[in-house]
Amino acid sequence: KLTARAAELQGKAPGGAGGQLGVLLAKKSQALEREDFAEAKALSAQIAQLQGSGKAKRASLGGSAAAVEAQIVELKQQKANAVAAEDYDAAQALTTRIKTAEKRLTALKSHNPAAELVAAGSRVLQKLDAAKNAAIDNDDFDGAKRAKTWAATVAEAQRVYQREVAEAEERRNQAVAAEQFEEAKAAKGQIE
């Protein structure tokens, strides 16, 4: 879903893209901070599994926000048709379905994988900076150089990812405005 450069950087740096993936990366970072290596290893296995599937969070929430937005538009149209046909029982049932879909949409939008990933990357950068400073204090200049190289790689991956998310969000917003929901769904998939 990312460009080749972001994917290349992603393969070199401790990071990933995606909703559940961002959460797992943050948990792994926390486990490493606590030096709980057993948990970090278990989380690494889960991360590897999600990198293969990539759809776990969307599936658990019932689809992407763009798909739910499209569903709401369709339900509202069906409700308008039911009212026009004076089928008030159907209109009432559709109102209930619209409210349910709107609640699901709120839940989907409150989950921000890009923000989670950026926050996890920032924590990694802080740890790498601390490792670099500790290595310098111990005259381990090779270690300091490795930490600096990793930090540059993580920072570049973060910049690329943020730019791609912004571009995908713009494409999604334009597609939603034009009621091109398949394109909006595709753009949202690139964000998650």
C-alpha positions as CSV (number, residue, x, y, z in Angstrom):
1,K,0.0,0.0,0.0
2,L,3.0,2.3,0.5
3,T,5.3,3.4,-2.2
4,A,8.4,1.3,-2.9
5,R,10.6,3.8,-1.0
6,A,8.4,3.7,2.1
7,A,8.2,-0.1,1.9
8,E,12.0,-0.3,1.5
9,L,12.5,1.9,4.5
10,Q,9.8,0.1,6.4
11,G,11.7,-3.1,5.9
12,K,14.9,-1.5,7.4
13,A,13.3,0.3,10.3
14,P,11.3,-0.9,13.3
15,G,7.9,0.2,12.1
16,G,4.9,-0.7,9.9
17,A,1.7,0.7,8.6
18,G,-1.9,-0.1,9.5
19,G,-4.3,0.2,12.4
20,Q,-3.7,-2.9,14.4
21,L,-0.1,-2.9,13.4
22,G,0.5,0.5,14.8
23,V,-1.0,-0.6,18.1
24,L,1.1,-3.7,18.2
25,L,4.2,-1.7,17.4
26,A,3.5,0.7,20.3
27,K,2.9,-2.3,22.6
28,K,6.2,-3.8,21.4
29,S,8.0,-0.6,22.1
30,Q,6.5,-0.4,25.6
31,A,7.5,-4.0,26.2
32,L,11.1,-3.3,25.1
33,E,11.1,-0.2,27.4
34,R,10.2,-2.5,30.3
35,E,12.8,-5.0,29.0
36,D,10.0,-7.7,28.8
37,F,11.6,-9.6,25.9
38,A,9.1,-12.5,26.0
39,E,6.2,-10.1,25.4
40,A,8.2,-8.3,22.7
41,K,8.9,-11.6,21.0
42,A,5.2,-12.5,21.1
43,L,4.2,-9.1,19.7
44,S,6.8,-9.5,17.0
45,A,5.0,-12.7,15.9
46,Q,1.7,-10.9,15.9
47,I,3.2,-8.1,13.9
48,A,4.6,-10.5,11.3
49,Q,1.1,-12.2,11.0
50,L,-0.6,-8.8,10.5
51,Q,1.8,-7.7,7.9
52,G,0.6,-10.7,5.9
53,S,-3.1,-10.0,6.4
54,G,-3.3,-6.2,6.7
55,K,-7.0,-6.2,7.3
56,A,-7.5,-7.2,10.9
57,K,-8.6,-3.9,12.4
58,R,-10.9,-3.0,9.5
59,A,-12.5,-6.4,9.8
60,S,-13.0,-6.1,13.5
61,L,-14.7,-2.8,13.2
62,G,-16.9,-3.8,10.3
63,G,-15.1,-2.3,7.3
64,S,-13.4,1.0,6.5
65,A,-14.8,4.4,7.3
66,A,-15.3,5.1,3.6
67,A,-17.3,1.9,3.1
68,V,-19.5,2.8,6.1
69,E,-20.0,6.3,4.8
70,A,-21.1,4.8,1.5
71,Q,-23.4,2.5,3.3
72,I,-25.0,5.5,5.2
73,V,-25.5,7.3,1.9
74,E,-27.2,4.3,0.4
75,L,-29.4,3.8,3.5
76,K,-30.5,7.4,3.5
77,Q,-31.5,7.1,-0.2
78,Q,-33.5,3.9,0.6
79,K,-35.1,5.8,3.5
80,A,-36.1,8.7,1.2
81,N,-37.6,6.2,-1.3
82,A,-39.5,4.5,1.5
83,V,-40.9,7.8,2.8
84,A,-41.8,8.8,-0.8
85,A,-43.7,5.4,-1.2
86,E,-45.3,6.0,2.2
87,D,-43.8,2.8,3.6
88,Y,-43.2,4.2,7.1
89,D,-42.3,0.8,8.6
90,A,-39.4,0.5,6.2
91,A,-38.4,4.1,6.8
92,Q,-38.3,3.4,10.6
93,A,-36.2,0.3,10.1
94,L,-33.9,2.2,7.9
95,T,-33.6,5.0,10.4
96,T,-32.4,2.4,13.0
97,R,-29.9,1.0,10.5
98,I,-28.6,4.5,9.7
99,K,-28.0,5.2,13.4
100,T,-26.2,1.9,13.8
101,A,-24.0,2.7,10.8
102,E,-23.3,6.2,12.1
103,K,-22.1,4.8,15.5
104,R,-19.8,2.3,13.6
105,L,-18.5,5.2,11.6
106,T,-17.7,7.2,14.7
107,A,-15.8,4.2,16.1
108,L,-13.9,3.8,12.9
109,K,-12.9,7.4,12.7
110,S,-11.8,7.5,16.4
111,H,-9.2,4.9,15.5
112,N,-6.3,6.7,13.9
113,P,-3.6,4.3,12.8
114,A,-1.5,7.0,11.3
115,A,-1.3,8.9,14.5
116,E,-0.5,5.7,16.4
117,L,2.3,4.8,14.0
118,V,3.8,8.3,14.2
119,A,3.6,8.3,18.0
120,A,5.3,4.8,18.0
121,G,8.0,6.1,15.6
122,S,8.6,9.2,17.8
123,R,9.1,6.9,20.9
124,V,11.6,4.8,18.9
125,L,13.4,8.0,17.8
126,Q,13.7,9.1,21.5
127,K,15.1,5.7,22.5
128,L,17.6,5.8,19.6
129,D,18.7,9.3,20.6
130,A,19.1,8.1,24.2
131,A,21.1,5.1,23.0
132,K,23.3,7.3,20.8
133,N,24.0,9.6,23.8
134,A,24.7,6.7,26.1
135,A,27.1,5.2,23.5
136,I,28.9,8.6,23.2
137,D,29.2,8.8,27.0
138,N,30.8,5.3,26.9
139,D,33.1,6.2,24.0
140,D,31.3,3.6,21.9
141,F,31.3,5.7,18.7
142,D,30.5,2.7,16.5
143,G,27.3,2.2,18.6
144,A,26.6,5.9,18.4
145,K,26.9,5.8,14.6
146,R,24.6,2.7,14.4
147,A,22.0,4.5,16.6
148,K,22.3,7.6,14.5
149,T,21.9,5.6,11.3
150,W,18.8,3.8,12.6
151,A,17.3,7.1,13.8
152,A,17.8,8.6,10.3
153,T,16.1,5.6,8.7
154,V,13.2,5.7,11.1
155,A,12.8,9.5,10.7
156,E,12.8,9.1,6.9
157,A,10.3,6.3,7.0
158,Q,8.1,8.4,9.2
159,R,8.3,11.4,6.8
160,V,7.5,9.2,3.8
161,Y,4.6,7.6,5.6
162,Q,3.1,10.9,6.8
163,R,3.3,12.3,3.3
164,E,1.7,9.2,1.8
165,V,-1.1,9.3,4.4
166,A,-1.7,13.0,3.7
167,E,-1.9,12.2,0.0
168,A,-4.3,9.2,0.5
169,E,-6.5,11.3,2.9
170,E,-6.7,14.0,0.2
171,R,-7.7,11.4,-2.5
172,R,-10.2,9.9,-0.1
173,N,-11.8,13.3,0.7
174,Q,-12.0,14.2,-3.0
175,A,-13.6,10.9,-3.8
176,V,-16.1,11.2,-1.0
177,A,-17.0,14.7,-2.2
178,A,-17.5,13.4,-5.7
179,E,-19.5,10.4,-4.3
180,Q,-16.9,8.0,-5.8
181,F,-17.0,5.6,-2.9
182,E,-15.0,2.8,-4.5
183,E,-12.1,5.2,-5.0
184,A,-12.6,6.6,-1.4
185,K,-12.5,3.0,-0.1
186,A,-9.2,2.4,-2.0
187,A,-7.7,5.5,-0.7
188,K,-8.8,4.7,2.9
189,G,-7.2,1.3,2.5
190,Q,-3.9,3.0,1.8
191,I,-4.2,5.0,5.0
192,E,-4.9,2.0,7.1
